[in-house]
């Protein structure tokens, strides 16, 4: 029997081509799922005081998703997050669309591919997909 812990995802970093617009979207979409800004980082040696990296996480204070400024931007990533219920999936989708996301898949059941789940997927300006999924 192997006593080694199984690997787990520590965090995910997405580089945004427009960090200000990205933060508006991710604040709204992730906030609807209970993830909030845990960390805001700036280059201490730079006179520019703009935020360059933001870490989003839950009540434990651990950042799971980082949105950072830089080039090249991340493209075509797909992040799927568990939502507590259908209502959270619907709030996630509505908040993301209001903040500038494009709807990839409106909130719905997927009986062919994902029995017993309800999800929605939005696309950010760089083509990354953010999904919220809840058990039914």
N, C-alpha and C positions, 0 to 999 in steps of 0.2 A: 504494500500500500504506500502510495506517495504522500508524504506529509508536507510537501511543498505547497504553499498557497497558490491557488490558481491566479493567473494574470487577470487584472481588471483595469478598466480605463481610469486613468488618473485625471486627465483633463483633455480638452480639445481646444485648439487655437485656430481662429479664422482671421485672416488678414483682409481688411476691408479697403476698397479703393477710395471710399469716402467715409471716413470714420464718423463724422457728425451725423450723416444720414443713417449709417449703420447702427449707431448708438440709439437713435430715435426708434428704429425698428426693433432692435433686440431688447431695449428697455420695455417696450410695449408687449412684444410677443412672449418673451421669457417671464416678464412680470405677471402675465395672465396665468402662468403655471407656477407661480410662487418663487421664481428665481430672481434675485435682485443683485444690484451691484455690490460686490463684496470688497473689491479693490479697484482703485484708480491710480494708475502709475504715470508719472511724468519724468522726463529726463532732467535730473537735478543739475546737470552741467550746462543745460541749454537755457537761454534767457526766455525762450518761448514757454509759456506756462500751460499750453494746451495738453489735455489728457492724450496719452499715446497708447494706452492699453487699459482695458477694463475686464475684470474677472467677475463672472456671474455665478452665484451659488445660492444655496438654501440657508436655513436657519443655523446650520452648523458652522457657517463662516468659510467653508471650503469652496474655492472657485472651481467649477466644473467646465465652464465654457469661457474662453478668453476671446475678446474681440480687440484686434490690434490694428494700428495704422502701419502701412508699408506697401511695398511692391515686391513681387507681383501679388495681386490679390488672390485669395483662395477662390477657386472656381469649381463648381459641380460637386461640392461636398454635400452629404445628406446626413443630417443629425436628427435622430428620432428620440423624443423625450416622452416619458410616461406622464400622463395626466391623471388626476384622481377620479375624474368622472367625465361624462359627456358634456356637461355644462362648461367645464374648464377647456375642453377642446374647442367648443364653440366660441368662448371668450377669447382664446388664443387666436383663432382665425380672424375674428372681427377686429381685435386690437392690432394685429399685424397688418391687415389690409388698411386700416385707418392710418397706420404709421408709414405706409408706402410700399408694403410688400405686394407681390403679385400672387393671386391664388393659383396654386398648382392643382390642388384638389380640395374642393369645399368639404366641410364636415359631412361625413357619411359613414355608413357601414360598408364593409368590404367582404361580403359573404363568400366570394369565390377564393380570395387570397388569404384573408385574415378573419376567420370565423370568430365571433365573439368579441370583436374589437370595433371601435369607433374612432376615426381619425380625421385629421385635416393636415394639409401640407401647403406651406407658403414658400415663395422664392424671394430671396433678397436681390439687391441690385447687381450683385456679382454672379448670380446664377446658383447660389447655394440653396439647398432645400432644408427647411426646418419643419419637422413634423411633430405633432402632438397626437398621442394615441392613448385611449382609455379602454379598459375592459368594460364590456356591457353587462 
